[in-house]
């Protein structure tokens, strides 16, 4: 992502930072689409908007988090603890059959 558009914006002198402002929401949307991680999405947006952060390889970090053992360990360590089970509703029917609509009238 960064190589194609982000670096190309510096081809015209002084246009780089202005192009980064326009590119920031697009970059954030692409990172969110690829990785679905809101922290990484925010980082991608901030990287483009704030001056001097263009060197952060956000999409590469996302790929590493998703596809390497190191990333899996980080994701497991940062995962919220499992929720406790809800109180048992033994003996109560949820009535799932009532939710079915018979369109053929049978």
N, C-alpha and C positions, 0 to 999 in steps of 0.2 A: 504494500500500500504506500509506504513512505517513499520508496525509491521512484515510483512512477510519477507521483504528483508532488509530494512534499519537497523533494530535492529539485525538481524541475522548476519550481516557483522562484528559485534563485538565479535562473538564467538571465532575467532582466534585473539589472541593478536597482535597488531600493523598492522593488515590487514584491520582494519575498515576504515581508511581514504582512503586507496587505493581502496577499494571496493566502497566507496562513489563516487569517481571520475568516476568509470565505471557505477555506478547506476544513476548518475545525469541526463544524457539525457533520460534514460528510464523512470525515475520518472517524468520528465518534460513532456514527451510525454503522459504518462498515465493521468496526471492531465489535460493536454490540451484536451485530448480525452473526459475525464469525464465532464469537466466544461466549456471548450471553452473560458477560460478567460486568456488573454495574461499576465496580471499582476500576476495572481496566478501561471501561468506556469513559469514565470521568478523567482518567489519566490521559487518554488519547485526546480528549477535548482540551484539557489544560496544556498538554504538550504543544498544541498548535497555537493556542491563544497567548500563552505567556512567552515572552522573548527569552531565548537562550536554552529552551528545553527541546529544541528540535533534534538533539542528538539521542534522546531516549527512544529506543526501538520498541514501542508499545506493542505492535502486532507480533514481533518476535517473542517478546515476553509472554504474550497470550499463547502463542504456539507452544512454547516451552512448558507453560503451566498445564496445557491440555495434553501434550504428547510425550512427556518424559516422566521418568520415575520421580525425579526431584519435584516436578510440578504436582504429581499425584500426592506426594507426601505433604506438600504445602497445602493443597486443597483439603486433605483429610485433617490436618492440624487446625485449619481455620474453620472447619465445618461446625455449625452449632450442635450442641448436644441433642440427642434424640428426645422427642417429647414423650411424656408419660402417657400411658394408655388412658383413654377416656373411661369413665365408670361403666361397668357392664350393664347392658340393658337386656338381661336374660329374661326370656319369656315374652318379650315385646316384639311384635312383628313390624317390620319396616314397611310392609305393603308394597313391595316392588312390582308385584303383578298389576297393581292398580295404575301404575305409570305407563303401562303398555297400551297403545292405541291400535285397535284393529281397524284398518282402513277398508277391509273387505266386508265388514259387517258380520263376521263369523264369531 
